[in-house]
Amino acid sequence: MTEVIEHINQVDGILCAIRKLLSDDGVALITTPNKSSYSSTAYWRTENPPVHLYWFSETTVRRIAQRIGLEVRFFDFTEFN
């Protein structure tokens, strides 16, 4: 899922559905803008709700993953932008 998860209202539900589709060693690649890359006072000025519903930080992604039993690994795509 590339730049999709921030548009979904039921994040836990879609991630649980993805988890069910994965084999034990399966991987889901999910990309989203990273709030952790910005200052804590930054404001997402592009396409606020109802277009973008969430702006996830690394901490938030870890907490969601832990809640539904997924492991998280982060990759920095900066060099590709």
Secondary structure, 3 states (H helix, E strand, C coil): CECCHHHCCCHHHHHHHHHHHCCCCCCCCCECCCHHHCCCCCCCCCCCCCCCCCCCCHHHHHHHHHHHCCCCCCCCCHHHC
